[in-house]
């Protein structure tokens, strides 16, 4: 059996109790530009895979340093049609989910690199 992860203490009570005036208000556009369009992964990380299972409601994240291991995990996750997979690498975000294909969209080729 695996070990249970050690509890990581945080200071959420401190932030929860802080008055609203202590926090700078951001616009939606600022957040989108900063967090969505401006992500950066450390050079030691190849990609992050986030899986949202629509049947269970469970969300999991996997971090990979090697392309081969990430590719194996994506293929394993694609076996479950309830999984919506979001893959973030250094260049772009990819979303993989089951659903009707766009007629102009190319079918998935498992021999291509991630």
C-alpha positions as CSV (number, residue, x, y, z in Angstrom):
1,X,0.0,0.0,0.0
2,X,1.1,3.5,-0.7
3,X,1.9,6.0,2.0
4,X,-0.6,8.7,2.8
5,X,0.6,12.1,1.7
6,X,1.8,14.4,4.5
7,X,-0.6,17.3,5.3
8,X,0.7,20.5,4.0
9,X,-0.3,23.4,6.3
10,X,-1.6,26.6,4.7
11,X,-2.8,29.9,5.9
12,X,-6.3,30.1,4.4
13,X,-7.8,31.4,7.6
14,X,-5.5,34.5,7.4
15,X,-6.7,35.2,3.8
16,X,-10.3,34.5,4.6
17,X,-10.3,37.0,7.5
18,X,-8.6,39.7,5.6
19,X,-10.7,42.7,4.5
20,X,-11.5,43.0,0.8
21,X,-9.7,46.3,0.6
22,X,-6.3,44.5,1.0
23,X,-6.7,42.8,-2.4
24,X,-6.3,44.5,-5.7
25,X,-9.3,44.0,-8.0
26,X,-8.5,42.5,-11.5
27,X,-10.5,42.6,-14.6
28,X,-11.5,39.4,-16.4
29,X,-9.2,40.3,-19.3
30,X,-6.2,40.8,-16.9
31,X,-6.8,37.3,-15.4
32,X,-7.2,35.7,-18.8
33,X,-4.1,37.3,-20.2
34,X,-2.0,36.5,-17.1
35,X,-3.2,33.0,-16.2
36,X,-4.4,31.5,-19.5
37,X,-2.3,33.1,-22.2
38,X,0.8,33.5,-20.0
39,X,1.5,30.2,-18.4
40,X,5.0,29.0,-17.9
41,X,6.2,25.5,-17.0
42,X,9.6,24.9,-15.4
43,X,12.2,23.6,-17.9
44,X,12.3,20.3,-16.0
45,X,8.6,19.6,-16.7
46,X,7.5,18.3,-20.2
47,X,3.7,18.6,-19.6
48,X,0.8,18.7,-17.2
49,X,-2.2,16.5,-17.8
50,X,-5.5,17.4,-16.1
51,X,-8.4,14.9,-16.3
52,X,-12.0,15.7,-15.5
53,X,-14.2,12.6,-15.3
54,X,-17.8,13.6,-16.0
55,X,-19.2,10.4,-14.5
56,X,-17.4,10.6,-11.1
57,X,-16.8,14.4,-11.0
58,X,-13.2,13.7,-10.0
59,X,-10.4,15.9,-11.3
60,X,-6.9,14.6,-11.3
61,X,-3.6,16.1,-12.4
62,X,-0.4,14.4,-13.6
63,X,3.0,16.0,-14.2
64,X,5.5,14.4,-16.5
65,X,9.1,15.1,-17.3
66,X,9.4,12.7,-20.2
67,X,7.4,12.7,-23.4
68,X,7.1,8.9,-23.6
69,X,5.6,8.5,-20.2
70,X,3.1,11.3,-20.9
71,X,2.1,9.7,-24.2
72,X,1.4,6.4,-22.4
73,X,-0.7,8.1,-19.8
74,X,-2.8,10.0,-22.4
75,X,-3.5,6.8,-24.3
76,X,-4.5,5.1,-21.0
77,X,-6.8,8.0,-20.1
78,X,-8.4,8.0,-23.5
79,X,-9.8,4.5,-23.0
80,X,-12.5,6.0,-20.7
81,X,-15.0,8.0,-22.7
82,X,-16.0,9.9,-19.6
83,X,-12.6,11.6,-19.4
84,X,-12.0,15.1,-20.6
85,X,-8.3,15.6,-20.9
86,X,-6.4,18.9,-20.9
87,X,-2.8,18.7,-21.7
88,X,-0.5,21.7,-21.2
89,X,3.0,21.8,-22.6
90,X,5.5,24.6,-23.2
91,X,3.9,25.7,-26.4
92,X,0.1,25.2,-26.2
93,X,-3.0,23.8,-24.5
94,X,-4.7,20.7,-25.9
95,X,-8.1,19.4,-25.0
96,X,-9.1,15.8,-25.7
97,X,-12.6,14.6,-25.2
98,X,-15.2,12.3,-26.8
99,X,-17.8,13.9,-28.9
100,X,-18.9,14.5,-32.5
101,X,-15.9,15.3,-34.8
102,X,-15.9,18.4,-36.9
103,X,-16.1,17.2,-40.6
104,X,-13.0,19.3,-41.4
105,X,-11.1,18.0,-38.4
106,X,-8.4,15.3,-39.0
107,X,-8.8,12.0,-37.1
108,X,-6.5,11.3,-34.2
109,X,-3.3,9.6,-35.2
110,X,-1.7,7.7,-32.3
111,X,1.7,7.5,-34.1
112,X,2.2,11.2,-33.9
113,X,4.3,12.7,-31.1
114,X,2.6,14.8,-28.4
